[in-house]
Amino acid sequence: MPVYEFQCPKCQTKLEQLCKMGATGEDLVCPHCGNRGLKRLLSGFAALGVRGGQDKCGACSGGNCSNC
Protein backbone atom coordinates (compact mmCIF):
# COMPACT_ATOMS: atom_id res chain seq x y z
CA MET A 1 0.00 0.00 0.00
CA PRO A 2 1.33 3.45 -0.88
CA VAL A 3 1.73 6.42 1.45
CA TYR A 4 -0.21 9.44 0.18
CA GLU A 5 -0.02 13.04 1.36
CA PHE A 6 -3.31 14.79 2.14
CA GLN A 7 -4.35 18.30 3.14
CA CYS A 8 -7.44 19.47 4.98
CA PRO A 9 -9.27 22.14 2.96
CA LYS A 10 -10.65 23.67 6.17
CA CYS A 11 -7.55 24.11 8.40
CA GLN A 12 -4.77 23.42 5.83
CA THR A 13 -3.21 20.66 8.01
CA LYS A 14 -1.02 18.28 5.97
CA LEU A 15 -0.60 14.62 6.82
CA GLU A 16 0.69 11.38 5.35
CA GLN A 17 -1.51 8.29 5.35
CA LEU A 18 -0.99 4.68 4.34
CA CYS A 19 -3.95 3.97 2.03
CA LYS A 20 -5.20 1.64 -0.64
CA MET A 21 -3.97 2.35 -4.15
CA GLY A 22 -5.86 5.27 -5.69
CA ALA A 23 -7.39 6.56 -2.42
CA THR A 24 -8.91 10.03 -2.86
CA GLY A 25 -9.14 11.13 0.79
CA GLU A 26 -12.88 11.77 0.72
CA ASP A 27 -13.42 9.31 3.59
CA LEU A 28 -10.52 10.57 5.76
CA VAL A 29 -11.02 12.80 8.81
CA CYS A 30 -8.59 15.59 9.71
CA PRO A 31 -6.90 14.82 13.07
CA HIS A 32 -6.62 18.55 13.81
CA CYS A 33 -10.12 19.96 13.16
CA GLY A 34 -12.29 16.87 12.53
CA ASN A 35 -13.27 17.90 8.99
CA ARG A 36 -14.21 14.95 6.76
CA GLY A 37 -12.94 14.87 3.19
CA LEU A 38 -9.24 15.59 2.72
CA LYS A 39 -7.62 16.56 -0.56
CA ARG A 40 -4.87 14.29 -1.88
CA LEU A 41 -1.72 16.21 -2.80
CA LEU A 42 0.74 15.55 -5.56
CA SER A 43 4.01 14.82 -3.80
CA GLY A 44 7.51 14.07 -4.97
CA PHE A 45 9.38 10.85 -4.40
CA ALA A 46 12.97 9.80 -3.82
CA ALA A 47 14.88 7.42 -6.03
CA LEU A 48 18.33 6.06 -5.33
CA GLY A 49 20.69 5.31 -8.14
CA VAL A 50 24.10 5.70 -9.69
CA ARG A 51 23.54 9.25 -10.92
CA GLY A 52 22.43 10.44 -7.48
CA GLY A 53 25.57 9.19 -5.77
CA GLN A 54 23.63 6.71 -3.68
CA ASP A 55 24.67 3.59 -5.57
CA LYS A 56 25.86 0.68 -3.45
CA CYS A 57 27.74 -1.18 -6.17
CA GLY A 58 31.45 -0.60 -6.01
CA ALA A 59 32.34 -3.46 -8.34
CA CYS A 60 31.67 -1.60 -11.59
CA SER A 61 31.99 1.93 -12.87
CA GLY A 62 29.49 1.83 -15.71
CA GLY A 63 26.29 1.63 -13.68
CA ASN A 64 25.09 -1.57 -15.41
CA CYS A 65 26.64 -4.10 -13.05
CA SER A 66 24.62 -7.32 -13.04
CA ASN A 67 26.03 -8.19 -9.60
CA CYS A 68 24.41 -5.24 -7.81
For each residue, the residues with C-beta under 8 A, 3 or more apart:
1: 18 19 20 21
2: 18 19 21
3: 16 17 18 19
4: 16 17 19 23 25 40 41 43
5: 14 15 16 17 40 41 43
6: 14 15 16 17 25 28 38 39 40 41
7: 12 13 14 15 38 39 41
8: 11 12 13 14 30 32 33 35 38 39
9: 12 35 37 38 39
10: 30 33 35
11: 8 30 32 33 35
12: 7 8 9
13: 7 8 30 31 32 33
14: 5 6 7 8 41
15: 5 6 7 30 31 38
16: 3 4 5 6
17: 3 4 5 6 23 25 28
18: 1 2 3
19: 1 2 3 4 23 25
20: 1 23
21: 1 2
22:
23: 4 17 19 20 28 40
24: 27 40
25: 4 6 17 19 28 37 38 39 40
26: 37 38
27: 24 36 37
28: 6 17 23 25 36 37 38
29: 34 35 36 38
30: 8 10 11 13 15 33 34 35 36 38
31: 13 15
32: 8 11 13
33: 8 10 11 13 30
34: 29 30
35: 8 9 10 11 29 30 38
36: 27 28 29 30
37: 9 25 26 27 28
38: 6 7 8 9 15 25 26 28 29 30 35
39: 6 7 8 9 25
40: 4 5 6 23 24 25
41: 4 5 6 7 14
42:
43: 4 5
44:
45:
46:
47: 52
48: 52 54 55
49: 52 54 55
50: 55 57 63
51: 63
52: 47 48 49 55
53:
54: 48 49
55: 48 49 50 52 63 68
56: 68
57: 50 60 65 67 68
58:
59: 65 67 68
60: 57 63 64 65 67 68
61:
62: 65
63: 50 51 55 60
64: 60
65: 57 59 60 62 68
66:
67: 57 59 60
68: 55 56 57 59 60 65
